[in-house]
Amino acid sequence: MSIRKVEREDLIRVNSMCIDTFMGCGFKCTGEIGESAGLKYQPMEMDLHK
């Protein structure tokens, strides 16, 4: 039997007003600031294998 380690990162979209809060929890900014449904957001991700 072979066990395969799967690398994974979760990507979330964070309201641009909350970026500092999520960065304090270990998330990092990725990509460009965007807009969806009239709200500005910043894509962020966290490495789950720390």
C-alpha positions as CSV (number, residue, x, y, z in Angstrom):
1,M,0.0,0.0,0.0
2,S,1.3,3.4,-0.9
3,I,0.5,6.6,1.1
4,R,0.5,9.8,-0.9
5,K,0.9,13.2,0.9
6,V,-1.3,15.8,-0.6
7,E,-0.2,19.4,-0.5
8,R,-3.2,21.7,0.0
9,E,-3.8,25.4,0.7
10,D,-7.2,26.9,1.2
11,L,-8.0,30.1,-0.6
12,I,-10.5,32.6,0.8
13,R,-11.8,35.9,-0.3
14,V,-11.6,38.5,2.5
15,N,-13.5,41.8,2.6
16,S,-10.8,44.5,2.2
17,M,-11.9,46.0,5.5
18,C,-10.8,42.8,7.4
19,I,-7.3,42.1,5.9
20,D,-5.3,43.0,9.0
21,T,-7.5,40.7,11.1
22,F,-6.9,37.7,8.8
23,M,-3.2,38.4,8.5
24,G,-2.9,38.3,12.3
25,C,-4.4,34.8,12.1
26,G,-1.7,33.6,9.7
27,F,-3.2,34.2,6.3
28,K,-1.2,35.9,3.6
29,C,-2.4,38.0,0.7
30,T,-2.4,36.4,-2.8
31,G,-3.4,37.8,-6.1
32,E,-4.9,41.2,-6.8
33,I,-7.7,43.0,-5.0
34,G,-11.0,42.4,-6.9
35,E,-14.6,43.3,-6.7
36,S,-17.7,41.0,-6.7
37,A,-21.3,41.9,-6.1
38,G,-20.2,45.4,-5.2
39,L,-17.8,44.4,-2.5
40,K,-14.0,44.7,-2.7
41,Y,-12.1,41.7,-1.7
42,Q,-8.5,40.4,-1.3
43,P,-7.7,36.8,-2.0
44,M,-5.8,35.2,0.9
45,E,-4.5,31.8,1.8
46,M,-3.0,29.9,4.7
47,D,-0.5,27.0,4.5
48,L,-2.2,24.2,6.4
49,H,1.0,22.1,6.7
50,K,2.9,24.3,9.2
